Amino acid sequence: MSISRITTSYMRNQALGYLNTNMSLLSSLQQTLSSGQNINVPSDNPVGLTRILALSNTLKTDDRYSSNIQDSIAEVNTADNAISSMVALVQRAQELTTQAANFTNNQDGRNAIGLEIDQIINQLVQLGNTDIGGKYIFGGFKTDGPPFSRTGDDVTYTGNPVTESWEREVEIARGVKVTINVNGQDMMGSSAVTAGPPVTVSGSGIFRTLVQLKQNLADASNPSQLADIRTRLDEMTADMNTVLSKQSIIGATSNRLSLTQDRIDERKSILTQEFASIQDIDMPALISNINQQQNVFEASLNITGRLMQTSLLNYLR
């Protein structure tokens, strides 16, 4: 039977090893406390670090989508307000046209209505040139200049026509894009007057109808003046339906953007909590661990100090 011999050198080396280990543990806990984070280097928690990186990537991606949505909501709401004002103007034009059709022997009244119709055309051109932050929203991709202009009774559209690519899309989720604009020409049309006699008005939409109405209101010598005015009233109903259909598209887009933003906010709250559960420190528990490790380290330091002072003279007393 052999007897293991424990030398003083062995004991010192063991004590120094434990001392270094305890000092390293204490230093690591203090570093965690200073940083306020559980994971400061990959070796602290490799699995947790992998999850944190995945959560960070998802949160950053959602922030980008959220930014797109917020910008889009601002534009869509601006468009909705402008179209609501257009609807009110067309409704006013319908009221005036109804009055004009009933003025059987009052040309002065029709002339006065014609002046107000002229102002409605100006207001509609102004609304068609609505912008947000210098970006004109009804011109398709041509957002750097007003899409509508008026010269006399000619109302011209210079944005992207419906025959070209005009839909501006934004990405609101991975692989999901939504169109945030409507085409101004498709919604309001244009007008061009050719001198006569007879004067002819070409174009489309509410602008052509209103300019033609102006001509009808002023044409007192035309025996079919009242019939023409009533025809404009029917056309205006169709134009109103067109404008309302564009407003419904904008409204649906606004709802979709808001719902998507709500889902992003909910997911952000969940992922942020998960991130915090992995990375944020438990302050009371950490302080308790530090105090405990401090006591262990001091005890280890005390014992190691005694061993380092031991020599043969300690046994020759």
C-alpha positions as CSV (number, residue, x, y, z in Angstrom):
1,M,0.0,0.0,0.0
2,S,1.5,3.3,-1.1
3,I,1.2,6.5,0.7
4,S,0.5,9.7,-1.3
5,R,2.8,12.5,-0.3
6,I,1.4,16.1,-0.5
7,T,4.2,18.6,-0.7
8,T,4.1,22.2,0.4
9,S,4.7,23.2,-3.3
10,Y,1.7,21.2,-4.4
11,M,-0.5,22.9,-1.8
12,R,0.8,26.3,-2.9
13,N,0.1,25.6,-6.5
14,Q,-3.4,24.3,-5.7
15,A,-4.1,27.4,-3.6
16,L,-2.9,29.7,-6.3
17,G,-5.1,27.9,-8.9
18,Y,-8.2,28.2,-6.8
19,L,-7.3,31.9,-6.0
20,N,-7.1,32.7,-9.7
21,T,-10.3,30.9,-10.4
22,N,-12.2,32.8,-7.6
23,M,-10.7,36.1,-8.7
24,S,-11.8,35.4,-12.3
25,L,-15.3,34.6,-11.2
26,L,-15.5,37.7,-9.1
27,S,-14.1,39.8,-12.0
28,S,-16.7,38.3,-14.4
29,L,-19.5,39.1,-12.0
30,Q,-18.3,42.7,-11.5
31,Q,-18.0,43.1,-15.3
32,T,-21.6,41.9,-15.7
33,L,-22.7,44.4,-13.1
34,S,-20.8,47.3,-14.7
35,S,-22.2,46.6,-18.2
36,G,-25.7,45.8,-17.1
37,Q,-25.7,42.8,-19.5
38,N,-25.6,39.1,-19.0
39,I,-23.7,38.5,-22.2
40,N,-20.5,40.5,-22.7
41,V,-18.5,37.9,-24.6
42,P,-19.7,34.9,-26.7
43,S,-18.4,32.5,-24.1
44,D,-20.8,33.9,-21.5
45,N,-23.8,32.2,-23.2
46,P,-23.3,30.9,-26.7
47,V,-26.9,29.8,-27.1
48,G,-28.3,33.0,-25.7
49,L,-26.0,35.1,-27.9
50,T,-27.3,33.3,-31.0
51,R,-30.9,34.1,-29.9
52,I,-30.0,37.7,-29.2
53,L,-28.5,38.2,-32.6
54,A,-31.6,36.7,-34.2
55,L,-33.9,38.9,-32.1
56,S,-31.8,42.0,-32.9
57,N,-32.0,41.3,-36.7
58,T,-35.8,40.8,-36.5
59,L,-36.3,44.0,-34.5
60,K,-34.1,46.0,-36.9
61,T,-36.0,44.7,-39.9
62,D,-39.3,45.5,-38.2
63,D,-38.0,49.0,-37.5
64,R,-37.4,49.5,-41.3
65,Y,-40.9,48.2,-42.1
66,S,-42.4,50.5,-39.4
67,S,-40.6,53.5,-40.9
68,N,-42.0,52.6,-44.4
69,I,-45.5,52.3,-42.9
70,Q,-45.3,55.6,-41.0
71,D,-44.2,57.5,-44.1
72,S,-46.9,55.8,-46.1
73,I,-49.6,56.5,-43.5
74,A,-48.7,60.2,-43.6
75,E,-49.0,60.3,-47.4
76,V,-52.2,58.2,-47.5
77,N,-53.9,60.3,-44.9
78,T,-52.9,63.5,-46.8
79,A,-54.4,62.0,-50.0
80,D,-57.6,61.0,-48.1
81,N,-58.0,64.6,-46.8
82,A,-57.5,66.0,-50.3
83,I,-60.0,63.6,-51.9
84,S,-62.5,64.4,-49.2
85,S,-62.2,68.1,-50.2
86,M,-62.6,67.1,-53.9
87,V,-65.8,65.2,-53.0
88,A,-67.2,68.3,-51.2
89,L,-66.4,70.5,-54.3
90,V,-68.0,68.1,-56.7
91,Q,-71.1,67.9,-54.4
92,R,-71.2,71.7,-54.5
93,A,-70.9,71.7,-58.3
94,Q,-73.8,69.2,-58.5
95,E,-76.0,71.6,-56.4
96,L,-75.1,74.5,-58.6
97,T,-75.8,72.5,-61.8
98,T,-79.2,71.5,-60.4
99,Q,-80.0,75.1,-59.8
100,A,-78.8,76.1,-63.2
101,A,-81.0,73.5,-64.9
102,N,-84.0,75.1,-63.1
103,F,-83.3,78.7,-64.2
104,T,-85.5,78.5,-67.3
105,N,-85.4,82.3,-67.9
106,N,-82.5,83.5,-65.8
107,Q,-79.3,83.8,-67.7
108,D,-77.8,86.1,-65.1
109,G,-78.2,83.4,-62.5
110,R,-76.5,80.9,-64.8
111,N,-73.6,83.3,-65.5
112,A,-73.1,83.7,-61.7
113,I,-73.1,79.9,-61.3
114,G,-70.5,79.7,-64.1
115,L,-68.2,82.0,-62.1
116,E,-68.4,79.7,-59.1
117,I,-67.8,76.6,-61.3
118,D,-64.7,78.4,-62.6
119,Q,-63.4,78.7,-59.0
120,I,-64.3,75.1,-58.3
121,I,-62.1,74.1,-61.2
122,N,-59.2,76.1,-59.7
123,Q,-59.7,74.5,-56.3
124,L,-59.7,71.0,-57.9
125,V,-56.4,71.8,-59.7
126,Q,-54.9,72.9,-56.4
127,L,-56.1,69.8,-54.7
128,G,-54.7,67.7,-57.5
129,N,-51.3,69.3,-56.8
130,T,-51.4,68.3,-53.1
131,D,-47.9,67.5,-51.8
132,I,-46.3,66.3,-48.6
133,G,-42.8,67.5,-47.9
134,G,-42.4,68.7,-51.5
135,K,-43.6,65.3,-52.9
136,Y,-46.6,65.6,-55.2
137,I,-48.8,62.6,-54.4
138,F,-51.1,62.3,-57.4
139,G,-48.5,62.3,-60.2
140,G,-47.4,58.7,-60.0
141,F,-43.6,58.5,-60.0
142,K,-43.3,62.1,-61.1
143,T,-43.4,63.5,-57.6
144,D,-41.0,66.4,-58.0
145,G,-43.5,68.8,-59.7
146,P,-47.2,69.6,-59.8
147,P,-49.1,67.1,-62.0
148,F,-51.9,69.5,-62.9
149,S,-51.8,72.9,-64.5
150,R,-54.5,75.2,-65.9
151,T,-54.2,77.6,-68.8
152,G,-57.5,79.2,-69.6
153,D,-59.9,76.3,-69.6
154,D,-57.3,73.8,-70.6
155,V,-56.4,71.6,-67.6
156,T,-53.3,69.5,-68.3
157,Y,-52.0,66.4,-66.5
158,T,-48.2,65.9,-66.7
159,G,-47.8,63.0,-64.2
160,N,-47.5,59.3,-65.2
161,P,-50.6,58.4,-67.3
162,V,-52.6,55.3,-66.5
163,T,-50.9,53.7,-69.6
164,E,-47.6,53.8,-67.9
165,S,-46.2,52.4,-64.6
166,W,-47.4,54.8,-61.9
167,E,-48.0,52.7,-58.8
168,R,-45.6,53.5,-56.0
169,E,-45.2,50.5,-53.7
170,V,-43.7,50.2,-50.3
171,E,-42.6,47.0,-48.5
172,I,-44.5,46.6,-45.2
173,A,-43.5,43.0,-44.4
174,R,-41.2,40.4,-45.8
175,G,-42.3,39.9,-49.4
176,V,-45.4,42.1,-48.9
177,K,-45.7,45.3,-50.9
178,V,-48.7,47.7,-51.1
179,T,-49.5,50.5,-53.5
180,I,-50.0,53.8,-51.6
181,N,-51.1,56.2,-54.4
182,V,-53.9,56.7,-56.9
183,N,-53.5,58.0,-60.4
184,G,-54.5,61.7,-60.6
185,Q,-55.4,61.5,-64.3
186,D,-57.6,58.5,-63.7
187,M,-59.3,60.2,-60.8
188,M,-59.8,63.7,-62.2
189,G,-59.1,63.6,-65.9
190,S,-58.2,66.7,-68.0
191,S,-59.7,69.1,-70.4
192,A,-58.8,70.9,-73.7
193,V,-60.9,73.5,-75.4
194,T,-61.0,74.0,-79.2
195,A,-62.3,77.3,-80.4
196,G,-65.4,77.2,-82.7
197,P,-68.0,77.8,-83.6
198,P,-69.0,75.5,-82.1
199,V,-66.6,75.4,-79.1
200,T,-65.7,71.8,-78.3
201,V,-64.3,70.4,-75.1
202,S,-62.2,67.2,-75.1
203,G,-60.6,65.3,-72.3
204,S,-62.1,63.2,-69.5
205,G,-63.2,63.1,-65.9
206,I,-64.5,65.9,-63.7
207,F,-62.3,68.5,-65.4
208,R,-63.9,67.9,-68.8
209,T,-67.4,67.9,-67.3
210,L,-66.9,71.2,-65.4
211,V,-65.3,73.0,-68.3
212,Q,-68.1,71.8,-70.6
213,L,-70.6,72.9,-68.0
214,K,-69.0,76.4,-68.1
215,Q,-69.5,76.5,-71.8
216,N,-73.1,75.4,-71.5
217,L,-73.9,77.9,-68.9
218,A,-72.6,80.8,-71.0
219,D,-74.2,79.6,-74.2
220,A,-77.5,81.5,-73.9
221,S,-78.3,81.3,-77.6
222,N,-78.2,77.5,-77.6
223,P,-81.8,76.2,-77.7
224,S,-80.7,73.0,-76.0
225,Q,-78.8,74.8,-73.2
226,L,-80.9,73.4,-70.4
227,A,-80.8,69.9,-71.8
228,D,-77.0,70.1,-72.1
229,I,-76.7,71.3,-68.5
230,R,-78.8,68.4,-67.3
231,T,-76.5,66.1,-69.3
232,R,-73.6,67.5,-67.4
233,L,-75.4,66.7,-64.1
234,D,-75.6,63.0,-65.2
235,E,-71.9,63.1,-66.2
236,M,-71.0,64.6,-62.8
237,T,-72.6,61.7,-61.0
238,A,-70.3,59.3,-62.9
239,D,-67.3,61.6,-62.1
240,M,-68.3,61.6,-58.4
241,N,-68.4,57.8,-58.4
242,T,-64.9,57.7,-59.8
243,V,-63.5,60.1,-57.2
244,L,-65.3,58.1,-54.4
245,S,-63.9,54.8,-55.7
246,K,-60.4,56.3,-55.4
247,Q,-61.2,57.4,-51.9
248,S,-62.3,53.9,-51.0
249,I,-59.0,52.5,-52.3
250,I,-57.1,55.0,-50.2
251,G,-59.2,54.2,-47.2
252,A,-58.6,50.5,-47.6
253,T,-54.8,51.1,-47.9
254,S,-54.8,53.3,-44.8
255,N,-56.6,50.5,-42.8
256,R,-54.1,47.9,-44.0
257,L,-51.1,50.0,-43.1
258,S,-52.5,50.7,-39.6
259,L,-53.3,47.0,-39.0
260,T,-49.8,46.0,-40.1
261,Q,-48.3,48.6,-37.8
262,D,-50.3,47.2,-34.9
263,R,-49.0,43.7,-35.6
264,I,-45.4,45.0,-35.7
265,D,-45.9,46.9,-32.4
266,E,-47.3,43.7,-30.8
267,R,-44.4,41.6,-32.1
268,K,-41.9,44.2,-31.0
269,S,-43.2,44.2,-27.5
270,I,-42.9,40.4,-27.3
271,L,-39.5,40.2,-28.8
272,T,-38.2,43.1,-26.6
273,Q,-39.3,41.2,-23.5
274,E,-37.6,38.0,-24.7
275,F,-34.4,40.0,-25.5
276,A,-34.5,41.5,-22.0
277,S,-35.0,38.2,-20.3
278,I,-31.8,36.9,-22.0
279,Q,-29.6,40.0,-21.8
280,D,-30.7,42.2,-18.9
281,I,-29.3,41.4,-15.5
282,D,-31.2,40.4,-12.4
283,M,-29.7,43.1,-10.2
284,P,-30.6,41.8,-6.7
285,A,-29.5,38.2,-7.6
286,L,-26.3,39.5,-9.2
287,I,-25.4,41.7,-6.2
288,S,-26.0,38.7,-3.9
289,N,-23.7,36.5,-6.0
290,I,-21.0,39.2,-6.0
291,N,-21.1,39.5,-2.2
292,Q,-20.9,35.7,-1.9
293,Q,-18.1,35.4,-4.4
294,Q,-16.3,38.3,-2.7
295,N,-16.4,36.3,0.6
296,V,-15.1,33.2,-1.2
297,F,-12.3,35.2,-2.8
298,E,-11.2,36.8,0.4
299,A,-11.2,33.5,2.2
300,S,-9.2,32.0,-0.6
301,L,-6.8,34.9,-0.5
302,N,-6.3,34.5,3.3
303,I,-5.6,30.8,3.0
304,T,-3.2,31.3,0.1
305,G,-1.4,34.0,1.9
306,R,-0.8,31.7,4.9
307,L,0.5,28.9,2.7
308,M,2.9,31.2,0.8
309,Q,4.4,32.2,4.2
310,T,5.0,28.6,5.4
311,S,8.7,27.5,5.5
312,L,10.9,25.0,7.4
313,L,11.4,27.6,10.2
314,N,7.7,27.2,11.1
315,Y,8.4,23.7,12.3
316,L,11.7,24.5,14.3
317,R,10.2,26.3,17.3
